[in-house]
């Protein structure tokens, strides 16, 4: 729990509201006072227009500030909800209702949340009213709503009404509008892992950085062996850790593997030859995916790019536009059913073993399937860690069907 608290402290930041309203209000008061005492030289119509413009500016600043307040109170509320789940050891009955209560009132089931102190929408409302006492002002919010956005963010919406006028009755603005803001989930702890591992495994939401998960790049006419390595296009610098990609690999040695466009055989045990246009296709894939490692698979005779390995080893979360893992709001409720625009990651079996947790043998290692009460047996996947498992349905989603054992 100490490590979790330290991580939360790094994530939590104090709420800072915009001072734009104050900066506008002070010169406005001075401006009005000046024109009231100087009516012999300035026409009233000019004063009326200026006061109206300035009050309109204040109202717009309140609107903008409320959008910022939605983001700040929203993220704090999500953090508070996670803390409540982990501290109590039980999932929420309704995550959206809990987050809305935290955002609006700073409470959960009527009890104050210390993470929400001075960070609720009611706190924001009080601060705005306190800053602009010199005007007739009312600021109210209602209809707060929270929903999943794109897996990595939640969308927080509320209806804001602002009524403002000067004390002399020169100008008045009354406006109501719906405001929304995205709240990033990056760096927030996933309660799914905490509650399914008795708090021994901590997993923070982190974005998968590559545009694809698995791609078969080019297929040769003949192949031998399976091997993985970073790509090099320089045949003149042999490196036993790298895969050489070249037009003609005949007689080439000193590399872990060779991919060649001609059918001439290299002097290495792992190769794929007769791979048309291999140099250009592999180079384009590296530039597109920002991933330099390839895998030569004898069974399919394809050269593969598999950045999914980084998702496994670096514990990234993956988002699918269509059906996928449960979104974060579902995870707060312990709901492991699939959702649209959700998130999924991979359980790291060695990490569970290090935490002395029981292992589900051959269970698919996609997190929501691994932690489910039902059995979801999967198969090994060539080139991925030996403990990794994926069933045929999920493998299709990840473009890994051809690599299933």
PLY file of the C-alpha trace (Angstrom):
ply
format ascii 1.0
element vertex 405
property float x
property float y
property float z
element edge 404
property int vertex1
property int vertex2
end_header
0.00 0.00 0.00
2.96 2.36 0.59
4.03 2.06 -3.05
0.47 2.74 -4.16
0.23 5.85 -1.96
3.50 7.18 -3.38
2.21 6.68 -6.91
-1.07 8.39 -6.08
0.80 11.35 -4.61
2.68 11.78 -7.86
-0.58 11.70 -9.78
-2.58 14.00 -7.48
-2.24 17.72 -7.97
-3.96 20.53 -6.11
-6.86 22.18 -7.87
-6.02 25.61 -9.24
-8.83 27.68 -10.64
-8.41 30.42 -13.19
-7.78 33.94 -11.88
-9.00 35.45 -15.13
-12.31 36.43 -13.50
-10.51 38.40 -10.81
-8.20 40.08 -13.30
-11.21 41.22 -15.29
-13.32 42.25 -12.27
-10.88 44.63 -10.58
-10.24 46.91 -13.59
-13.97 46.81 -14.37
-14.86 48.20 -10.95
-12.30 50.96 -11.34
-13.62 51.66 -14.82
-17.24 52.01 -13.64
-16.24 54.25 -10.73
-14.29 56.50 -13.08
-17.16 56.92 -15.51
-19.78 57.47 -12.80
-17.73 60.39 -11.43
-16.89 61.76 -14.90
-20.33 62.01 -16.51
-19.75 65.60 -17.51
-17.24 64.52 -20.18
-18.38 61.01 -21.15
-21.77 60.06 -22.54
-23.81 57.46 -20.61
-24.30 55.37 -23.73
-20.57 54.79 -23.97
-20.46 53.72 -20.33
-23.38 51.34 -20.83
-21.75 49.67 -23.82
-18.41 49.30 -22.05
-19.97 47.83 -18.90
-21.96 45.39 -21.04
-18.85 44.28 -22.90
-16.91 43.80 -19.68
-19.69 41.82 -17.97
-19.93 39.65 -21.08
-16.19 39.03 -20.80
-16.55 38.00 -17.15
-19.35 35.59 -18.04
-17.22 33.96 -20.74
-14.35 33.54 -18.29
-16.70 31.83 -15.82
-17.81 29.47 -18.58
-14.20 28.62 -19.49
-13.25 28.20 -15.86
-16.10 25.77 -15.34
-14.75 23.53 -18.11
-11.44 23.44 -16.25
-13.28 22.69 -13.02
-15.01 19.76 -14.71
-11.66 18.25 -15.65
-10.06 18.80 -12.26
-13.00 17.64 -10.15
-13.60 14.77 -12.61
-10.07 13.40 -12.35
-10.08 13.78 -8.57
-13.41 11.98 -8.43
-12.06 9.08 -10.51
-9.01 8.85 -8.25
-11.27 8.95 -5.20
-13.46 6.20 -6.63
-10.41 3.98 -7.23
-9.16 4.68 -3.71
-12.58 3.76 -2.26
-12.65 0.45 -4.16
-9.11 -0.52 -3.16
-9.44 0.63 0.46
-12.79 -1.10 1.02
-11.85 -4.17 -1.01
-15.20 -4.12 -2.85
-16.29 -2.81 -6.23
-18.79 0.04 -6.63
-22.47 -0.68 -7.21
-22.74 2.20 -9.68
-19.52 3.90 -10.73
-21.11 6.82 -12.59
-23.36 7.76 -9.66
-20.41 7.56 -7.28
-18.22 9.77 -9.47
-21.02 12.32 -9.95
-21.57 12.58 -6.18
-17.85 13.01 -5.64
-17.63 15.65 -8.35
-20.62 17.66 -7.20
-20.43 17.38 -3.42
-17.03 15.90 -2.63
-18.72 12.99 -0.86
-19.26 9.26 -1.31
-22.54 7.93 0.10
-22.76 11.16 2.08
-19.30 10.86 3.63
-16.61 13.39 2.80
-13.75 12.20 0.61
-10.40 13.67 1.64
-9.21 13.60 -1.97
-12.09 15.90 -2.95
-11.51 18.58 -0.30
-11.63 21.99 -2.08
-11.95 20.18 -5.42
-15.68 19.60 -5.91
-17.93 21.62 -8.21
-19.60 23.09 -5.14
-16.19 24.30 -3.97
-15.65 25.90 -7.38
-19.07 27.54 -7.21
-18.34 29.00 -3.76
-14.99 30.37 -4.88
-16.47 32.10 -7.91
-19.26 33.69 -5.86
-16.75 34.81 -3.26
-14.47 36.39 -5.88
-17.20 38.46 -7.52
-19.15 39.87 -4.57
-19.40 43.33 -6.16
-21.87 42.06 -8.77
-25.26 40.48 -8.68
-24.20 36.96 -9.58
-25.69 33.49 -9.51
-23.85 30.42 -10.80
-25.46 26.98 -10.78
-24.72 23.58 -12.25
-26.98 20.57 -12.76
-27.40 17.37 -14.72
-23.82 16.21 -14.25
-23.12 13.10 -16.30
-20.13 10.76 -16.74
-19.52 8.27 -19.53
-16.70 6.38 -21.19
-15.11 8.20 -24.10
-12.37 6.27 -25.91
-11.10 3.92 -23.25
-8.23 6.18 -22.20
-10.58 9.02 -21.19
-13.93 9.57 -19.53
-16.25 12.37 -20.58
-17.68 14.58 -17.83
-20.63 16.85 -18.67
-22.70 19.32 -16.67
-25.27 22.04 -17.37
-24.10 25.51 -16.27
-26.27 28.59 -15.80
-24.79 32.04 -15.14
-26.69 35.23 -14.27
-24.65 38.40 -13.78
-25.45 42.11 -13.60
-23.80 45.22 -12.18
-25.08 46.91 -9.02
-26.35 49.94 -10.94
-28.49 47.94 -13.31
-26.56 49.05 -16.38
-26.14 45.57 -17.91
-27.21 41.99 -17.35
-26.37 38.59 -18.83
-28.31 35.36 -18.30
-26.93 32.31 -20.08
-27.20 28.54 -19.76
-25.19 25.96 -21.67
-23.94 22.37 -21.49
-20.22 22.04 -20.79
-18.05 18.95 -21.03
-14.42 17.95 -20.70
-12.36 14.81 -21.10
-10.61 13.36 -18.07
-7.47 11.36 -18.81
-7.17 7.96 -17.15
-3.44 7.71 -17.87
-1.51 7.02 -14.69
-4.62 5.96 -12.72
-4.61 2.55 -11.07
-6.82 -0.17 -12.52
-8.88 -1.62 -9.61
-9.32 -4.88 -11.55
-5.77 -5.99 -10.75
-5.81 -4.77 -7.16
-8.97 -6.62 -6.15
-8.19 -9.81 -8.08
-4.68 -10.08 -6.63
-5.42 -9.16 -3.00
-3.66 -5.84 -3.57
-0.34 -7.50 -4.46
-0.22 -6.36 -8.09
-0.47 -2.69 -9.05
-1.31 -1.84 -12.67
-1.55 1.77 -13.91
-3.31 2.72 -17.13
-0.73 3.42 -19.84
-1.28 4.01 -23.56
-0.18 1.47 -26.15
2.04 3.55 -28.47
1.98 1.64 -31.77
-0.60 1.80 -34.61
-0.98 -1.98 -34.84
-0.42 -5.08 -32.71
0.68 -7.77 -35.16
1.36 -7.62 -38.88
2.61 -10.15 -41.39
4.85 -8.04 -43.63
6.20 -10.22 -46.41
6.12 -13.90 -47.33
9.03 -15.83 -48.79
9.07 -18.85 -51.05
11.36 -20.84 -48.76
12.15 -20.60 -45.07
14.14 -22.23 -42.31
13.90 -21.78 -38.55
12.24 -19.26 -36.27
14.13 -16.22 -34.99
13.61 -12.69 -33.68
15.87 -9.66 -33.89
16.19 -5.99 -34.74
16.37 -5.21 -38.45
19.52 -4.10 -40.23
19.90 -3.33 -43.92
23.72 -3.30 -43.75
25.14 -6.59 -45.01
28.68 -5.32 -44.41
28.35 -5.27 -40.59
27.51 -8.79 -39.35
25.72 -8.89 -35.99
24.53 -12.14 -34.43
21.65 -10.34 -32.69
20.12 -8.83 -35.84
18.02 -9.82 -38.84
19.52 -8.75 -42.15
17.04 -7.60 -44.80
18.61 -7.51 -48.24
18.00 -8.04 -51.93
20.38 -11.01 -52.24
21.42 -12.98 -49.17
23.36 -15.70 -50.99
26.22 -16.94 -48.77
25.67 -14.23 -46.13
26.66 -15.20 -42.59
27.14 -13.62 -39.18
23.49 -12.61 -38.62
20.78 -14.17 -36.49
18.57 -14.38 -39.56
18.25 -13.18 -43.14
15.29 -12.00 -45.20
16.13 -11.79 -48.91
14.29 -10.96 -52.11
16.16 -13.53 -54.23
16.10 -17.28 -53.62
19.85 -17.62 -53.05
20.44 -19.27 -49.69
22.41 -17.55 -46.91
24.85 -19.32 -44.59
22.62 -18.97 -41.51
20.12 -21.41 -40.00
17.21 -18.96 -39.90
16.06 -17.31 -43.10
13.22 -16.42 -45.44
14.15 -16.08 -49.11
12.20 -15.26 -52.24
10.40 -12.49 -50.33
9.46 -10.05 -53.08
10.08 -6.36 -52.34
11.15 -7.23 -48.80
13.54 -4.29 -48.35
10.93 -1.63 -49.12
8.03 -3.35 -47.34
9.95 -3.98 -44.12
11.45 -0.48 -44.15
7.99 1.05 -44.63
6.58 -1.04 -41.78
9.36 0.04 -39.41
8.75 3.69 -40.23
4.99 3.32 -39.84
4.97 1.35 -36.62
8.08 2.80 -34.98
9.07 -0.76 -34.11
12.34 -2.21 -35.40
12.06 -5.88 -34.41
10.86 -8.64 -36.77
10.10 -12.31 -36.31
10.81 -14.97 -38.96
8.26 -17.78 -38.73
9.02 -21.00 -40.60
5.48 -22.38 -40.29
3.89 -19.49 -42.18
7.03 -18.33 -44.03
6.05 -14.78 -43.09
8.25 -12.09 -41.65
6.21 -10.56 -38.83
6.19 -7.29 -36.95
4.87 -7.94 -33.42
4.86 -4.82 -31.24
2.29 -6.65 -29.10
5.38 -7.87 -27.26
5.76 -4.38 -25.83
2.15 -4.42 -24.65
2.93 -7.65 -22.80
6.29 -6.67 -21.34
5.63 -2.99 -20.62
2.05 -3.57 -19.45
0.34 -1.20 -21.86
-3.43 -1.02 -22.21
-5.00 -1.59 -25.62
-8.10 0.12 -26.94
-10.38 -1.21 -29.69
-13.01 0.96 -31.38
-15.33 -2.01 -31.48
-15.96 -4.70 -28.84
-13.10 -5.24 -26.45
-12.31 -5.33 -22.77
-14.47 -3.55 -20.18
-14.12 0.23 -19.98
-12.81 1.88 -16.82
-16.25 2.61 -15.41
-17.10 -1.09 -15.67
-13.80 -1.99 -14.06
-14.75 0.12 -11.04
-17.86 -2.07 -10.72
-16.01 -5.36 -11.19
-17.88 -5.92 -14.46
-15.63 -8.05 -16.70
-17.96 -8.16 -19.68
-16.82 -6.72 -23.00
-17.72 -3.17 -23.97
-17.32 -0.87 -26.96
-14.35 1.51 -26.70
-13.04 -0.31 -23.66
-9.57 -1.30 -22.51
-7.67 -4.53 -22.10
-4.20 -5.52 -21.03
-2.29 -8.72 -20.43
-1.80 -10.42 -17.11
1.91 -10.99 -16.52
2.20 -14.53 -15.16
5.76 -14.13 -13.77
4.53 -11.07 -11.89
1.76 -13.13 -10.30
4.25 -15.85 -9.43
6.56 -13.31 -7.79
3.59 -12.14 -5.73
3.02 -15.78 -4.69
-0.43 -15.89 -6.25
-2.04 -19.06 -7.64
-1.81 -19.39 -11.43
-4.69 -20.40 -13.70
-3.04 -22.89 -15.99
-3.48 -22.20 -19.73
-6.02 -19.46 -19.04
-6.10 -16.75 -21.74
-3.91 -13.94 -20.41
-6.07 -11.05 -21.64
-6.90 -9.49 -18.27
-10.71 -9.58 -18.21
-10.73 -13.21 -19.40
-7.99 -14.31 -17.03
-9.71 -12.81 -13.97
-13.17 -14.10 -14.97
-14.79 -16.84 -12.92
-15.27 -18.93 -16.05
-12.60 -21.02 -17.77
-11.08 -19.37 -20.85
-8.43 -21.78 -22.06
-5.97 -20.38 -24.59
-3.10 -21.55 -26.77
0.55 -20.55 -26.87
1.54 -18.02 -29.53
4.81 -18.39 -31.41
7.32 -15.58 -30.72
5.43 -14.39 -27.63
6.45 -15.35 -24.05
6.11 -19.07 -23.31
3.55 -18.42 -20.56
1.35 -16.23 -22.78
-2.01 -17.69 -23.86
-4.70 -16.52 -26.27
-7.88 -18.19 -27.47
-8.87 -18.28 -31.14
-11.55 -15.58 -30.84
-9.21 -13.06 -29.27
-6.36 -14.09 -31.56
-8.46 -13.03 -34.53
-8.87 -9.58 -33.02
-5.11 -9.31 -32.58
-4.23 -10.75 -36.01
-2.39 -13.65 -34.35
-4.43 -16.61 -35.59
-1.65 -17.89 -37.87
0.81 -17.94 -34.96
-1.30 -20.02 -32.57
0.32 -23.31 -31.53
0 1
1 2
2 3
3 4
4 5
5 6
6 7
7 8
8 9
9 10
10 11
11 12
12 13
13 14
14 15
15 16
16 17
17 18
18 19
19 20
20 21
21 22
22 23
23 24
24 25
25 26
26 27
27 28
28 29
29 30
30 31
31 32
32 33
33 34
34 35
35 36
36 37
37 38
38 39
39 40
40 41
41 42
42 43
43 44
44 45
45 46
46 47
47 48
48 49
49 50
50 51
51 52
52 53
53 54
54 55
55 56
56 57
57 58
58 59
59 60
60 61
61 62
62 63
63 64
64 65
65 66
66 67
67 68
68 69
69 70
70 71
71 72
72 73
73 74
74 75
75 76
76 77
77 78
78 79
79 80
80 81
81 82
82 83
83 84
84 85
85 86
86 87
87 88
88 89
89 90
90 91
91 92
92 93
93 94
94 95
95 96
96 97
97 98
98 99
99 100
100 101
101 102
102 103
103 104
104 105
105 106
106 107
107 108
108 109
109 110
110 111
111 112
112 113
113 114
114 115
115 116
116 117
117 118
118 119
119 120
120 121
121 122
122 123
123 124
124 125
125 126
126 127
127 128
128 129
129 130
130 131
131 132
132 133
133 134
134 135
135 136
136 137
137 138
138 139
139 140
140 141
141 142
142 143
143 144
144 145
145 146
146 147
147 148
148 149
149 150
150 151
151 152
152 153
153 154
154 155
155 156
156 157
157 158
158 159
159 160
160 161
161 162
162 163
163 164
164 165
165 166
166 167
167 168
168 169
169 170
170 171
171 172
172 173
173 174
174 175
175 176
176 177
177 178
178 179
179 180
180 181
181 182
182 183
183 184
184 185
185 186
186 187
187 188
188 189
189 190
190 191
191 192
192 193
193 194
194 195
195 196
196 197
197 198
198 199
199 200
200 201
201 202
202 203
203 204
204 205
205 206
206 207
207 208
208 209
209 210
210 211
211 212
212 213
213 214
214 215
215 216
216 217
217 218
218 219
219 220
220 221
221 222
222 223
223 224
224 225
225 226
226 227
227 228
228 229
229 230
230 231
231 232
232 233
233 234
234 235
235 236
236 237
237 238
238 239
239 240
240 241
241 242
242 243
243 244
244 245
245 246
246 247
247 248
248 249
249 250
250 251
251 252
252 253
253 254
254 255
255 256
256 257
257 258
258 259
259 260
260 261
261 262
262 263
263 264
264 265
265 266
266 267
267 268
268 269
269 270
270 271
271 272
272 273
273 274
274 275
275 276
276 277
277 278
278 279
279 280
280 281
281 282
282 283
283 284
284 285
285 286
286 287
287 288
288 289
289 290
290 291
291 292
292 293
293 294
294 295
295 296
296 297
297 298
298 299
299 300
300 301
301 302
302 303
303 304
304 305
305 306
306 307
307 308
308 309
309 310
310 311
311 312
312 313
313 314
314 315
315 316
316 317
317 318
318 319
319 320
320 321
321 322
322 323
323 324
324 325
325 326
326 327
327 328
328 329
329 330
330 331
331 332
332 333
333 334
334 335
335 336
336 337
337 338
338 339
339 340
340 341
341 342
342 343
343 344
344 345
345 346
346 347
347 348
348 349
349 350
350 351
351 352
352 353
353 354
354 355
355 356
356 357
357 358
358 359
359 360
360 361
361 362
362 363
363 364
364 365
365 366
366 367
367 368
368 369
369 370
370 371
371 372
372 373
373 374
374 375
375 376
376 377
377 378
378 379
379 380
380 381
381 382
382 383
383 384
384 385
385 386
386 387
387 388
388 389
389 390
390 391
391 392
392 393
393 394
394 395
395 396
396 397
397 398
398 399
399 400
400 401
401 402
402 403
403 404
